[in-house]
C-alpha cells in the first residue's frame, strides 16, 4: 500500500520530459475514511481537477498547450498525489502525439488505472481538454450563496472542532446555501498551506452560522489532503446538524499548476461546473 510520506512530496525531484505513466503515485482513500468511522459512503460526488500546465509535441515537433479538466469519482479506491500528477503531466512536454484526442485518452486511461488500482473500475475518469482558441471562454465565478464571512465572530480553534456545529433541531427546517473564503488547511506531508473556499448547501434544521464559520476556520492548522478535508466536513455536519440533504463543495487555489476541488453530496445531482474562482 502506498503511503503519502513515500511520495515525491517534499523531495528533490528530477523532471522527466518524456511520457512516463509510472510517475503517478496513487494512495488509498480507505484509511482516512476508516478514521471517520465510515463503513459505507454516505455521499456521492467527485474530485474536480484543473491542470493549467499541459503541453506536448505534434508529430512534426511543434509544441501544443491546453487546459485539462479531470473528474475523479469519489467512489474510486485511490486518489493521486498532486505532485506526482504534476510530474506525470510534465512528462508529456517532449512527447509526440497525433493530436489532442490521443492526449486526452492517454490521460483518461492512466488516471483511471491509478485511481482504481487494486479494485475493478466501476466508472471512468472524465477528461476534457480545452485548446487555446477556447481559453477566452473559461469563466471566473465566485461560489454562490450567503457569505458566512460577514459575521463578526471570535475564533479560538485551529484544528477541526466538530463540537462547534449545532442546528435548531426543534424548529422548522430551512434550505440554505452558505459560503466562506476562509478555509485553510495544510498539506499532510509538507505542511505547506492549502487555501480554499467552501460552499455548503443543505436542507433541514437551520445550522448556526456563527458556529459553522468557526468550524470552517478550525481547519486552519490541520494537516490533511483536500479530499479527506471535505469528507470530514461533510461527515461532521451530517452527524451533528442532521440535515435531510447536504452538499459540501470546496475549491482550493492551485499549486504546481493544479487545483483540486472536491464535491460531496448526500443525494444524486449534477456535478458543479468546474469554473475557477478569482483566487484560482
C-alpha positions as a printed Julia matrix, in Angstrom:
280×3 Matrix{Float64}:
   0.0    0.0     0.0
   1.41   3.41   -0.96
   1.7    5.91    1.88
   1.76   9.72    1.43
   5.21  10.05    3.03
   6.6    7.68    0.36
   5.61  10.08   -2.43
   7.7   12.76   -4.13
   6.2   15.45   -1.89
   8.92  17.48   -0.23
  11.66  15.54   -2.04
  14.2   16.82   -4.6
  12.83  15.85   -8.0
  14.27  15.24  -11.44
  11.75  16.39  -14.02
  11.04  13.8   -16.69
  10.05  15.29  -20.06
   9.12  12.11  -21.93
   5.85  10.33  -21.26
   6.01   8.12  -18.15
   2.81   6.82  -16.57
   4.81   5.24  -13.71
   5.24   8.73  -12.21
   1.64   8.63  -10.94
   1.52   7.89   -7.2
  -1.91   6.67   -6.02
  -2.7    6.03   -2.41
  -5.91   4.6    -0.96
  -8.82   6.61    0.33
  -9.77   3.9     2.86
  -7.53   4.84    5.84
  -8.91   8.37    6.15
 -12.46   7.11    5.7
 -11.89   4.5     8.39
 -10.64   7.31   10.63
 -14.05   8.97   10.12
 -15.82   5.71   11.04
 -17.23   5.2     7.54
 -18.13   1.58    6.75
 -20.04   2.71    3.67
 -20.1    6.05    1.88
 -22.85   8.47    2.98
 -22.13  10.65   -0.04
 -21.73  10.75   -3.81
 -19.56  13.14   -5.77
 -16.21  13.65   -7.42
 -12.91  15.47   -7.27
 -12.69  18.12   -9.98
  -9.09  18.78  -11.06
  -7.9   21.55  -13.36
  -4.46  21.23  -14.96
  -3.13  24.53  -16.3
   0.34  23.3   -17.32
  -0.21  20.74  -20.06
   1.88  20.69  -23.22
   3.01  18.13  -25.81
   4.51  17.98  -29.3
   2.77  17.37  -32.63
   4.18  14.62  -34.88
   6.29  17.39  -36.51
   7.64  18.56  -33.14
   5.59  21.73  -32.68
   4.54  22.39  -29.04
   0.85  22.44  -28.18
  -0.78  23.68  -24.97
  -4.15  23.02  -23.36
  -6.04  23.21  -20.09
  -7.32  19.86  -18.81
 -10.44  19.34  -16.7
 -10.28  15.96  -14.96
 -13.13  14.4   -12.96
 -12.29  11.61  -10.5
 -15.29   9.78   -8.97
 -15.27   9.77   -5.17
 -16.06   6.04   -5.2
 -12.61   5.29   -6.6
 -10.3    3.31   -4.35
  -7.42   5.8    -4.57
  -6.53   9.43   -5.05
  -3.45  10.55   -6.96
  -0.9   12.58   -5.03
  -0.8   16.01   -6.67
   2.96  16.38   -7.16
   3.08  13.02   -8.91
   0.2   14.23  -11.11
   2.24  17.35  -11.99
   5.33  15.25  -12.79
   3.22  12.91  -14.92
   1.75  15.79  -16.94
   5.2   17.34  -17.34
   6.36  14.08  -18.91
   4.16  14.89  -21.92
   6.2   18.0   -22.74
   8.72  16.42  -25.14
   6.49  13.57  -26.28
   4.89  13.5   -29.74
   1.19  12.73  -30.0
  -1.06  12.5   -33.03
  -3.4   15.14  -31.59
  -5.47  16.27  -28.59
  -7.7   13.19  -28.75
  -4.73  10.89  -28.19
  -3.52  13.05  -25.29
  -6.98  13.06  -23.7
  -7.4    9.3   -24.0
  -3.92   8.64  -22.63
  -4.64  10.79  -19.56
  -8.06   9.19  -19.09
  -6.67   5.65  -19.25
  -3.7    6.33  -16.99
  -5.61   8.23  -14.29
  -8.44   5.68  -14.37
  -5.96   2.86  -13.79
  -4.3    4.75  -10.94
  -7.44   5.72   -9.02
  -8.99   2.26   -9.33
  -5.74   0.4    -8.57
  -6.41  -2.73   -6.55
 -10.09  -2.93   -7.5
 -12.21  -3.28  -10.64
 -13.08   0.08  -12.17
 -16.72   0.97  -11.57
 -16.63   4.21  -13.56
 -14.13   6.01  -15.74
 -12.32   9.23  -15.05
 -13.6   12.13  -17.14
 -11.1   14.21  -19.1
 -11.83  17.32  -21.18
  -9.12  19.28  -22.97
  -9.6   22.98  -23.66
  -7.48  24.24  -26.54
  -6.19  27.84  -26.74
  -8.89  29.07  -29.12
 -11.39  28.42  -26.28
  -9.36  29.87  -23.41
 -11.31  33.14  -23.55
 -14.49  31.2   -22.81
 -13.24  29.99  -19.42
 -15.49  31.63  -16.82
 -14.42  33.08  -13.48
 -17.19  32.82  -10.89
 -17.37  33.06   -7.12
 -19.33  30.45   -5.21
 -22.99  31.42   -4.91
 -24.68  31.64   -1.54
 -24.85  33.71    1.63
 -21.35  34.58    2.84
 -20.56  33.48    6.38
 -17.55  35.79    6.32
 -19.82  38.77    7.07
 -20.12  37.55   10.67
 -18.01  39.22   13.35
 -17.01  36.2    15.41
 -14.22  35.19   17.78
 -12.1   32.27   16.56
 -10.03  30.24   19.02
  -9.9   26.75   17.48
  -7.43  25.96   14.7
  -7.8   22.21   14.42
 -11.11  20.57   13.41
 -13.64  21.15   16.19
 -16.97  19.49   15.31
 -18.42  20.44   18.71
 -18.75  23.99   17.31
 -21.51  22.77   14.99
 -25.14  22.95   16.05
 -28.57  23.28   14.5
 -32.09  24.24   15.59
 -33.39  20.66   15.69
 -36.74  21.65   17.23
 -37.6   24.38   14.71
 -38.95  24.42   11.15
 -36.48  23.14    8.56
 -34.88  25.5     6.06
 -32.92  25.29    2.81
 -29.76  27.39    2.59
 -26.56  27.81    0.61
 -23.7   29.19    2.71
 -20.18  30.08    1.61
 -16.84  31.1     3.09
 -13.47  32.11    1.66
 -11.73  31.48    4.99
 -10.92  27.81    4.52
  -7.27  26.9     5.02
  -5.61  23.6     5.78
  -2.09  22.28    5.3
  -0.53  19.57    3.17
  -0.39  16.29    5.07
   3.27  15.68    4.15
   4.97  19.07    3.62
   2.85  21.29    5.88
   2.53  23.86    3.09
  -0.69  25.91    3.25
  -3.7   24.99    1.13
  -6.03  27.96    0.64
  -9.64  27.42   -0.31
 -13.27  28.43   -0.35
 -16.21  26.25    0.6
 -19.91  26.13   -0.23
 -22.35  24.26    2.0
 -25.83  23.59    0.62
 -28.37  21.89    2.85
 -31.99  21.32    3.76
 -33.05  20.53    7.31
 -32.7   22.08   10.76
 -31.17  25.54   10.47
 -27.43  25.4    11.14
 -25.99  28.0    13.5
 -24.0   30.17   11.09
 -21.51  31.53   13.61
 -20.63  28.06   14.8
 -20.32  26.84   11.2
 -17.87  29.63   10.35
 -15.84  28.89   13.48
 -15.8   25.24   12.43
 -14.53  26.1     8.93
 -11.8   28.3    10.45
 -10.84  25.42   12.77
  -9.18  23.64    9.83
  -6.52  26.37    9.7
  -3.67  24.34   11.23
  -4.97  20.9    10.21
  -2.7   18.68    8.08
  -4.75  16.7     5.58
  -5.21  16.48    1.83
  -8.1   18.35    0.18
 -10.32  15.33   -0.45
 -10.44  13.98    3.14
 -10.84  17.53    4.49
 -14.08  17.9     2.54
 -15.24  14.42    3.54
 -14.51  15.24    7.2
 -16.59  18.42    6.86
 -19.43  16.5     5.26
 -19.47  13.81    7.95
 -19.26  16.28   10.85
 -22.11  18.43    9.51
 -24.18  15.35    8.62
 -23.81  13.84   12.08
 -24.0   17.0    14.19
 -26.63  19.04   12.35
 -28.87  16.26   10.98
 -29.73  17.78    7.56
 -32.03  15.84    5.28
 -29.9   16.85    2.3
 -26.32  18.1     2.24
 -23.65  19.06   -0.28
 -20.15  20.31    0.51
 -18.02  21.79   -2.28
 -14.54  23.22   -1.8
 -12.37  24.99   -4.34
  -8.67  25.22   -3.5
  -6.14  27.54   -5.06
  -3.72  25.89   -7.44
  -0.28  24.58   -6.6
   2.12  23.29   -9.24
  -0.33  24.26  -11.97
  -3.12  22.11  -10.49
  -6.21  22.89   -8.48
  -8.31  20.24   -6.71
 -11.98  20.84   -5.98
 -13.8   18.07   -4.08
 -17.6   17.86   -4.16
 -19.64  15.59   -1.87
 -23.42  15.29   -1.83
 -25.94  13.17    0.05
 -28.24  12.84   -2.97
 -27.83  12.39   -6.73
 -27.34  15.66   -8.56
 -25.28  17.1   -11.39
 -21.69  17.95  -10.58
 -20.97  21.68  -10.32
 -19.41  23.3   -13.34
 -15.63  23.4   -12.94
 -15.45  27.21  -13.12
 -12.46  28.74  -11.36
 -12.73  31.47   -8.78
 -10.77  34.73   -8.84
  -8.14  33.37   -6.42
  -7.63  30.34   -8.63
